[in-house]
Every structure is written in structure tokens, then in C-alpha cells.
């Protein structure tokens, strides 16, 4: 799992680079509304980072109100402070993944994401896996938003970033 998270942060770095460049070219693009996903690049990225923070908390056995997390539009309305905060979170996340222990270890928490709270039961391994897949899902939405802004957001596939590639002689 640590290697997968390394890939995820490499892909994230490219994604955030595209967002940074777009925002430098067109101030306000970060918060521009879109009719799909979570409605804007900012909302989607904040959601991704907030979920990562929450999964690390759950892996540590901590319960929390969602409003307690650091990744909210009120706390991080601008791109650069957000990007720095997510970089700092990635360090904590990598440490949590290295310390995951038994992937079959039970993890239980109260989810308040839906209309009514529910008790969720899973494992540490499934929690880590969902954290990765959740980011990939929402990353695709941000990439689609970036493409609508004219950014060539592509080639973040695992094989493209993680496989060792050696050019063949002619």
C-alpha cells in the first residue's frame, strides 16, 4: 500500500500543478462552477483532502465531527494554502499507511455523510483501499473540469507514473 500511496501523491502533484497553472492564467478558475461532480475544482479538491484526513483519523480509532477537519472552504478558500495543507496531510497519511498493521484489523466508525448517521464496519486494509479509490474517482472529475478549461489533463494512470519504462533500441 505505501507504493500505491506514492503513486497517488505523484499523480496528485501533477493534478495540483495543472490547477496552479490554470489559476495563475485565469484567476477564479479554481472556484469556477461546473454542472457535475462536486460543482467546482475547489469543492472537489477540498472533499478529496477532507476524506483523506477523515480516513487517517478512522484508522487511528478517532471519532470526530466532520466540521472539525481542516479542509473546509471557510478555512482554506484559496488554492495555495489548500495545496500546502494537503501536502502536510500527505505526510501524516503516509505515516498512517506505513503503520497500518494487520490489514484485516477491524475498523468501526459512525458515518455522518448521509441523511442519517450509520455505524460502518470495515477493515484497516479496506479503509486504506477506499481512500485511494475515492481520490482516483474524484481526481477524474477534476481532470474533466480542467479539460473544459482547456488544460490537457491526462496520463495519470498508474502504469504511466509507476512502471519502469526503458526505451527500446531501433
N, C-alpha and C positions, 0 to 999 in steps of 0.2 A: 504493500500500500504506500510506503514512502515514495517509491519511484513514480507511482501514479500521481501523487500529490506534487512531485517535482514537475511532471509534465503539466499538470493543471496550472501551476503558478507560471510556467513558461508561456503557456497559451494565454493566461490572464495578462501577463506583461505585454504581449503583442496587442491584445484587445484594448487594454488601457492606453497603450501608445496611440492607437488609431483614434480613440476618444479624445486624448490630449491634443493631437494634431488637428482634429476637426474643431474642437473648442477654440483653439488658437486661430484658426481660419475664420470661424463663424461663431462668435460669442453668442451664447444662448442655446447652441445646438445640444448641449448636454441635457437641458430640460425641455427640449422641443417635444410637443405631444405627438404620439403615434396612435393609430386606432387598433393596435394589437399589443400583445404581451402585457406588461405592467404599465403601459402608457407613455413611457419615456425611457431614454437611456439611463438617466439618473435614478428613477424609481426602480428599474430593473437591477442596476448595479448595487444599489443600497440593499435591495431584497436579497441578492446573492450573498453579500458580505454579512448581512444580519443572520441569514440562515447558517452560514459557516460558524459565526460566533455562537449561535444557539446550539449547534451540534457539538462543538467543543465543550460547552457548558454541560450538555447532557452526558457526554462521555465521562465527564468528571463527577457526575452524580448530582449536579446542582440544578435546582429548580429556580425559576425566575419568571417575573412578568416580562412580556415582550417589550414593554416600554422602557425596561431597564437597560437594554442593549445600546451600544454606542452608535449603531448605524441607522440613524433616522434622518429625514430631511431637515428637521429642526437643528440637529447637532452638526450635520455635515451637508449644508446646502450647495457648496461649491466643489468642483471636481478635484482640485489638487489636495485639499485637506482630506477629502474622502480617500483618494488614492494612497496617501501616506498612512492613513489609519488602516486601510485594508492590507498594506504591506506589513504593518506591525502585527495585525491579526494573523497573517500567514505564518509568522514566526511561531506564534502560540499554537496554531493549528498543526504545523509540522511537528512540534514537540508532543502534542497530544496523540498524533498518529504514531510517532515512534514509541510512545508509552502505552499504546493500545492494549497490550497484553493479549489475553485469550480472546480471539475474535468471536467465540461463542459466549462470552460473558454477557449475562442479561443486562439490558438497559431498559429502564422504565421511566416514563415521564408523563406529565399532563400536557397535552397539546391544546392550545387555545387558538389554533389557526382557523378553525371552522366556526359555524354558528353557535356551537355549544362545546365546552371543554370535554375532552375524551382522554382516557388513560391509554397510552401507547406502550406496547411491549415489543421489544426487538432485541438485537444483539449489538455488541460493540462493532463487529465487522459490518453488519448491515447498516448501522448508523454512519460509519465512515464511507461505505459504498454509496449510500444515498446522498451524502454531502457532495461527493464527486459528481454523481449523475445529475443532481439538482443544478449544479453550476453549469454543466455542459448544456443542459436543456435551456437555461436562461441565457447562456452565452450565445446560443444560436439566435435567440430573439434580438439581442443587442447587435449581433452581426447583420441581421436583416434590417434593423433600423439604420445602421451605419451605411449599408448598401443603398438605402433610399436617400441618403445624404450624399451619395457619390463616392463613398470610401470603398476601396477594393478590399474588403474584409474577407479573407479566405485563407485556406491552408493551415488550419489549426488542428487538423486531425492528429491523433496520437502517433500514427506511423510517420507522419511528416516531421514531427518535432522530436520523437523519441528514438526511432530506429537509427542505427548507424548506417550511413549510406556512403558507399565508395564508388566514385565514377569508374565505369568500365573503359578500358583502353579501346581504341578504334582499330 
